[in-house]
Amino acid sequence: MAGSRLTKSSFQRGHKQSDSSEPSGDLEILAKEVLLTLSNDNLPPTPSKYALYFDIVLEKKSEALRKEINEILSYELDNEDEKSIELEKTLKDGFSSVKGILSITASLYKNMSLMSKILKKRKDEFTDDLSGGDVEKTTQALSGDVTKLSGILQKQIASMKEIYEATADVLKQVENETIYDSQFNIYNKRYFLTKIEKEQNAIKEFKHDSTFIMIELSREIEEVHENEKVRNLMNRTISRLLLKTSRRSDIVAHYGGGIFVMILMHTNLDSAKKASERLIDMVSSSNFFLGEKEIQLKISIGVSIISPDVSVEENIVCALDAMSEAYEDNSKDYAICTRSKV
């Protein structure tokens, strides 16, 4: 469509066509530049590598061009991870429904048991106060019916319990394979660990740099606001800002305990520092209100190169140590893992 072609004037200045077959549209020029960058970095132009470098090259362009291309891309996004997340949400909703059914059934059983006790009490009262055989027979018949109904209900509850436990086992298995943190609407620790390990293997093969940063709400703020709900609201604000500042190729996850992580694929340490500075500025300029009181949010960041020469755990510990160092040093909001290449 004519309206979807980008204008060449908004592309990077100084770009020169190598031959007469050079594409004239910005999107086509960008695509060729991505392939050239991959070639210069000795990386194969596989779909995943191309998608990653597409974001990296696009990040260096003007804001207007990025916006224009991202609008085009938004019509064709088909993210398998997002589909998995939606499936996980559906499964958890289904499990909640089963829990609700069991809860209601248990309540019905309690009510029926209570009714049986009340009828027994009334029967005793009838027996004490009246001598009529008809009243006693009616009461006995009603009591027998309630007893039968109670027995049926107990069997149904037992069956429901078996179904519930089987469903719980299935959900537990699914949960062991999940990639989504429902509390903060980002990836979870398991997904993060898997991605770090895969990136270590990729770095061994292709010799590029990738980094990751670990982020924590300032412990000073946590100490002042001990209410768990308030801390969760602050952490949700941080997770939203992480998503807002991240590229499509970045991995944003909740490591656990209010500690977040962002993997910056094919990003060197200098670029990771700049990303940390942008994030710190964004968080500090964001307004968080508790009632009518405005709270200045602050974070501590640990930055680390992903090293393929040590374990995943050692990479993480080094970044966590750097994050603690940033907290303890009032002169800086982020620190670099001391084992990292500078």
C-alpha positions in Angstrom: 0.0 0.0 0.0 1.3 3.4 -0.8 0.5 4.8 2.6 2.6 2.3 4.4 5.9 3.1 2.6 8.3 5.2 4.8 10.0 8.3 3.5 13.7 8.2 2.9 14.3 11.7 4.4 13.7 10.4 7.9 16.4 7.7 7.7 19.9 8.0 9.0 21.9 10.8 7.2 24.9 9.8 5.3 23.5 6.4 4.2 24.8 5.6 0.7 23.4 3.2 -1.8 25.9 0.6 -2.9 24.3 -0.2 -6.2 21.3 0.6 -8.4 19.2 -2.2 -6.8 19.4 -0.5 -3.4 15.8 -0.3 -1.9 14.4 3.2 -1.7 12.1 2.9 1.3 13.4 3.4 4.9 12.1 0.0 6.0 14.0 -1.7 3.2 17.2 0.3 3.9 16.9 -0.6 7.6 16.5 -4.3 6.7 19.7 -4.2 4.7 21.5 -2.4 7.4 20.5 -5.1 9.9 21.9 -7.8 7.6 25.1 -5.9 7.2 25.4 -5.4 11.0 24.9 -9.1 11.5 27.6 -9.9 9.0 30.0 -7.4 10.5 29.5 -9.1 13.9 30.0 -12.6 12.4 26.5 -13.7 13.3 24.3 -15.9 11.1 21.1 -14.1 9.8 18.7 -16.5 11.5 15.2 -15.3 12.2 15.8 -14.8 16.0 19.1 -13.1 15.5 17.6 -10.9 12.7 14.7 -9.9 15.0 17.1 -9.0 17.8 19.4 -6.9 15.6 16.5 -5.3 14.0 15.6 -3.8 17.4 19.2 -2.9 18.1 19.7 -1.0 14.8 16.2 0.6 15.0 17.1 1.9 18.5 19.8 4.1 17.0 17.4 5.8 14.6 15.3 9.0 15.2 12.3 8.8 17.4 10.0 9.7 14.5 11.4 6.8 12.4 11.1 4.3 15.4 7.5 5.3 16.0 6.6 4.9 12.3 8.2 1.5 11.9 6.8 0.2 15.2 3.3 1.2 14.1 3.8 -1.0 11.1 5.2 -3.9 13.2 2.3 -3.7 15.6 0.0 -5.1 12.9 2.0 -8.3 12.5 3.2 -9.2 16.0 2.6 -12.9 16.8 4.5 -13.5 20.0 4.4 -17.2 21.1 5.4 -16.2 24.6 2.4 -14.0 24.9 0.2 -16.8 23.8 1.7 -19.0 26.5 1.1 -16.3 29.1 -2.6 -16.1 28.0 -2.8 -19.9 28.4 -1.4 -19.7 31.9 -3.9 -17.0 32.8 -6.7 -19.2 31.6 -5.5 -22.3 33.5 -5.2 -20.3 36.7 -8.7 -18.9 36.2 -10.0 -22.4 35.7 -8.3 -23.6 38.8 -9.8 -20.7 40.8 -13.3 -21.8 39.5 -12.7 -25.4 40.7 -11.7 -24.1 44.1 -14.9 -22.1 44.2 -17.0 -25.1 43.3 -15.4 -27.1 46.1 -15.8 -24.3 48.6 -19.5 -24.0 47.8 -20.0 -27.8 48.0 -18.3 -27.9 51.3 -20.6 -25.1 52.5 -23.6 -27.1 51.4 -22.4 -30.1 53.2 -22.0 -28.1 56.4 -25.5 -26.6 56.0 -27.0 -30.1 55.5 -25.2 -31.4 58.6 -26.6 -28.5 60.5 -30.0 -29.2 59.2 -29.8 -32.8 60.3 -28.8 -31.7 63.8 -31.7 -29.3 64.0 -34.2 -31.9 62.9 -32.9 -34.3 65.5 -33.3 -31.6 68.1 -36.8 -31.0 67.0 -37.6 -34.7 66.9 -36.5 -34.9 70.5 -38.7 -32.0 71.4 -41.7 -33.6 69.7 -41.1 -36.9 71.5 -40.9 -35.1 74.9 -44.0 -32.9 74.4 -46.3 -35.0 72.2 -47.5 -38.6 72.3 -49.0 -38.7 68.9 -47.6 -41.4 66.7 -48.2 -39.5 63.5 -45.9 -36.7 64.6 -43.1 -39.1 65.4 -43.5 -41.0 62.2 -43.4 -37.9 60.1 -40.4 -36.7 62.0 -38.6 -40.0 61.6 -39.4 -40.1 57.9 -38.1 -36.6 57.4 -35.0 -37.4 59.4 -34.4 -40.5 57.2 -34.7 -38.5 54.0 -32.2 -35.9 55.3 -29.8 -38.7 56.3 -30.0 -40.3 52.9 -29.5 -36.9 51.2 -26.6 -36.2 53.5 -25.0 -39.6 52.5 -25.4 -38.9 48.8 -23.9 -35.4 49.3 -20.9 -36.9 51.2 -20.2 -39.2 48.2 -20.5 -36.3 45.8 -18.1 -34.3 48.0 -15.6 -37.1 48.0 -15.8 -37.3 44.2 -15.4 -33.5 43.9 -12.4 -33.7 46.2 -10.7 -36.3 44.0 -11.4 -34.1 40.9 -10.0 -31.1 42.7 -6.8 -32.9 43.8 -6.3 -34.2 40.3 -6.7 -30.7 38.9 -4.3 -29.3 41.5 -1.7 -31.9 40.4 -2.1 -30.9 36.8 -1.9 -27.2 37.6 1.3 -27.9 39.7 2.9 -29.6 36.7 1.9 -26.6 34.5 3.2 -24.2 37.1 6.6 -25.8 37.0 6.7 -24.9 33.3 5.2 -21.4 33.5 7.1 -18.3 32.2 4.7 -15.7 33.6 4.6 -13.8 36.9 1.0 -12.9 37.4 1.7 -10.5 40.2 3.7 -8.1 38.0 2.6 -9.1 34.5 6.1 -9.9 33.4 8.3 -13.0 32.9 9.1 -15.1 36.0 12.4 -16.3 37.5 12.3 -19.6 35.7 12.1 -17.9 32.3 14.9 -15.6 33.2 17.2 -18.4 34.2 16.5 -20.3 31.0 17.2 -17.2 28.9 20.5 -16.5 30.7 21.7 -20.0 30.2 20.8 -19.9 26.5 22.5 -16.6 26.1 25.7 -18.0 27.7 25.7 -20.7 25.1 25.2 -18.2 22.3 28.1 -16.0 23.6 30.4 -19.0 23.7 29.5 -19.6 20.0 29.5 -16.1 18.6 31.7 -14.2 21.0 29.4 -11.2 21.4 28.5 -9.2 24.5 25.2 -9.3 26.3 24.4 -7.8 29.7 21.8 -7.8 32.3 20.7 -5.5 35.1 19.1 -6.3 38.4 16.8 -3.7 40.0 15.5 -3.3 43.5 13.3 -0.7 45.2 15.5 1.4 47.5 15.7 -0.4 50.9 15.2 3.0 52.6 11.8 3.3 51.1 11.0 -0.3 52.0 11.9 0.3 55.6 9.8 3.4 55.8 6.8 1.8 54.2 6.5 -1.6 55.8 3.0 -2.2 54.6 3.2 -5.1 52.1 0.4 -3.7 49.9 2.1 -0.4 49.6 5.4 -2.1 48.6 3.6 -4.2 46.1 2.1 -1.1 44.5 5.6 0.5 44.3 7.0 -2.6 42.8 4.2 -2.8 40.2 5.1 0.8 39.3 8.7 -0.2 38.7 7.7 -3.3 36.6 5.6 -1.1 34.4 8.4 1.4 34.0 10.8 -1.5 33.1 8.4 -2.6 30.4 8.1 1.0 29.1 11.8 1.6 28.8 12.7 -1.8 27.4 13.2 -2.8 23.8 11.2 -5.6 22.2 14.3 -7.8 22.3 14.9 -7.2 26.1 13.7 -9.7 28.7 12.0 -8.2 31.7 11.4 -10.6 34.6 10.7 -10.7 38.3 13.5 -12.6 40.0 11.6 -12.8 43.3 11.3 -10.8 46.5 10.7 -7.5 44.7 13.9 -7.8 42.7 13.5 -7.3 38.9 15.9 -8.2 36.1 16.3 -7.0 32.5 18.4 -9.0 30.0 19.9 -6.7 27.3 20.7 -9.0 24.4 23.8 -8.1 22.3 24.4 -5.0 24.4 27.8 -4.0 25.8 28.6 -2.7 29.2 28.6 1.0 28.1 25.1 0.7 26.6 23.9 -1.2 29.7 25.1 1.8 31.8 23.2 4.2 29.7 20.1 2.0 29.9 20.5 2.0 33.7 20.8 5.8 33.8 17.6 6.2 31.7 15.7 3.9 34.0 16.9 5.7 37.1 15.8 9.0 35.6 12.5 7.6 34.6 11.8 6.1 38.1 12.9 9.2 40.0 10.7 11.4 37.8 7.6 9.2 38.2 5.0 10.3 40.7 3.7 7.8 43.3 1.0 8.9 45.6 0.0 7.2 48.9 -3.2 8.9 49.8 -2.4 12.6 49.3 1.3 12.1 50.1 3.7 12.0 47.1 6.6 9.5 47.5 9.8 9.9 45.6 10.7 6.4 44.2 14.3 5.4 44.1 16.0 2.2 42.9 19.3 0.5 43.1 20.8 -1.3 40.1 23.5 -3.9 39.6 24.9 -4.2 36.1 26.8 -7.2 34.8 28.1 -8.7 31.6 26.8 -12.2 31.0 29.9 -14.3 31.4 29.9 -17.7 29.7 32.8 -18.9 31.8 31.0 -19.1 35.1 27.6 -20.6 36.2 24.3 -18.9 35.9 24.2 -18.6 39.7 27.6 -16.9 39.8 26.5 -14.4 37.2 23.4 -13.6 39.3 25.3 -13.3 42.6 27.8 -10.9 41.1 24.9 -8.7 39.8 23.2 -8.9 43.2 26.4 -7.9 45.0 26.7 -4.9 42.6 23.1 -3.9 43.4 23.8 -4.0 47.1 26.9 -1.9 46.5 24.8 0.7 44.7 22.5 0.8 47.7 25.3 1.2 50.2 27.1 3.9 48.3 25.0 7.1 48.4 27.0 8.6 45.6 25.6 6.3 42.9 22.4 4.5 42.0 24.0 1.7 40.1 27.2 -0.3 40.3 29.1 -2.6 38.0 29.7 -6.3 38.8 33.5 -6.3 39.6 34.1 -9.4 37.6 32.6 -7.8 34.4 34.7 -6.6 31.5 35.0 -2.8 31.6 
